[in-house]
């Protein structure tokens, strides 16, 4: 059975294209998946088709975390007399993970004083 499940973050904003006579939606993207020790990551080439591709293109952007389920496909083609081997994950469905953390401006540290409250002094 060919079943792949990857949890990672999208490395670039997703662009959906429409291909073929039936104008089918497709998107290709790379998923950064941290290894067990979290010191390194693997970058997995992925493709999604149809409604899955459209949904991903509409709601996901660079840095968003997803749980992707699908299968691994390999292919070989010839280019300039050389055999080129490819491996990618075909994403059949996914779940949303956490969104990319936005950079927050530092807020000044102060405590509002309530009416009638004494000011705290630190010596």
C-alpha positions as CSV (number, residue, x, y, z in Angstrom):
1,X,0.0,0.0,0.0
2,X,1.4,3.4,-1.0
3,X,0.3,5.8,1.8
4,X,2.2,9.0,2.8
5,X,1.4,11.4,5.6
6,X,3.6,14.4,6.0
7,X,3.4,17.3,8.5
8,X,5.2,20.5,7.5
9,X,5.1,24.1,6.3
10,X,4.6,25.4,2.8
11,X,7.8,27.1,1.5
12,X,6.2,29.5,-1.0
13,X,2.7,30.9,-1.8
14,X,0.7,28.4,-3.8
15,X,-0.2,29.2,-7.4
16,X,-3.0,27.2,-9.1
17,X,-2.9,26.5,-12.8
18,X,-5.5,25.0,-15.1
19,X,-4.3,22.3,-17.5
20,X,-5.6,20.0,-20.2
21,X,-8.7,20.0,-22.3
22,X,-10.9,19.6,-19.2
23,X,-9.2,22.6,-17.6
24,X,-8.3,20.7,-14.4
25,X,-6.8,22.6,-11.5
26,X,-3.2,21.7,-10.4
27,X,-0.7,23.2,-7.9
28,X,2.8,22.2,-7.2
29,X,4.5,23.2,-4.0
30,X,7.3,22.2,-1.6
31,X,6.6,21.1,2.0
32,X,9.4,21.6,4.6
33,X,9.1,18.6,7.0
34,X,11.3,18.7,10.1
35,X,13.2,15.5,10.9
36,X,12.8,13.8,14.2
37,X,15.7,15.6,15.9
38,X,14.4,18.9,14.4
39,X,17.9,20.1,13.5
40,X,17.3,19.4,9.8
41,X,14.3,19.4,7.5
42,X,13.5,17.6,4.3
43,X,11.9,19.5,1.4
44,X,9.2,17.3,-0.2
45,X,8.0,18.1,-3.7
46,X,4.2,17.9,-3.8
47,X,1.4,18.2,-6.3
48,X,-2.4,18.5,-5.8
49,X,-5.2,18.2,-8.3
50,X,-8.8,19.3,-8.7
51,X,-10.7,20.7,-5.7
52,X,-7.8,20.0,-3.4
53,X,-5.5,22.2,-5.5
54,X,-8.2,25.0,-5.6
55,X,-8.7,24.9,-1.8
56,X,-5.0,24.9,-1.1
57,X,-4.5,27.9,-3.5
58,X,-7.3,29.8,-1.9
59,X,-6.5,29.3,1.8
60,X,-2.8,28.5,2.2
61,X,0.3,30.7,1.9
62,X,4.0,30.5,2.7
63,X,4.7,29.4,6.2
64,X,1.3,27.7,6.9
65,X,1.5,24.3,8.4
66,X,-0.5,21.4,7.0
67,X,-1.0,17.7,7.5
68,X,-0.9,16.2,4.0
69,X,-2.1,12.7,3.1
70,X,-1.6,11.0,-0.3
71,X,0.9,8.8,-2.1
72,X,4.4,8.9,-3.4
73,X,4.9,8.8,-7.2
74,X,8.1,8.3,-9.1
75,X,8.7,9.1,-12.8
76,X,11.5,9.0,-15.2
77,X,12.0,11.0,-18.4
78,X,14.8,11.7,-20.8
79,X,16.3,15.2,-21.2
80,X,19.3,15.8,-23.5
81,X,20.1,12.1,-23.5
82,X,20.1,11.9,-19.7
83,X,17.5,10.0,-17.7
84,X,15.9,12.2,-15.1
85,X,14.2,10.6,-12.1
86,X,11.6,12.4,-10.1
87,X,9.8,11.7,-6.8
88,X,6.8,13.7,-5.5
89,X,4.0,13.3,-3.1
90,X,0.5,13.5,-4.7
91,X,-1.6,15.2,-2.0
92,X,-5.1,13.7,-2.0
93,X,-6.4,15.5,1.0
94,X,-5.0,17.7,3.8
95,X,-5.8,19.4,7.1
96,X,-5.0,22.9,8.2
97,X,-2.3,23.3,10.8
98,X,-1.3,26.4,12.6
99,X,-0.8,29.6,10.6
100,X,2.6,31.3,10.2
101,X,3.4,33.4,13.2
102,X,3.2,37.1,12.3
103,X,6.0,39.3,13.6
104,X,4.5,41.4,16.4
105,X,5.8,44.9,17.3
106,X,7.1,45.0,20.8
107,X,4.6,46.5,23.1
108,X,5.8,48.9,25.9
109,X,5.7,47.4,29.3
110,X,3.3,49.4,31.5
111,X,0.5,48.8,33.8
112,X,-2.6,51.0,33.6
113,X,-3.4,52.6,36.9
114,X,-7.0,52.3,38.0
115,X,-8.7,55.3,39.6
116,X,-7.9,55.6,43.3
117,X,-5.0,53.1,43.0
118,X,-1.6,54.1,44.4
119,X,1.4,54.2,42.1
120,X,3.8,51.2,42.6
121,X,7.3,52.3,43.3
122,X,10.2,49.9,43.1
123,X,13.4,50.7,45.0
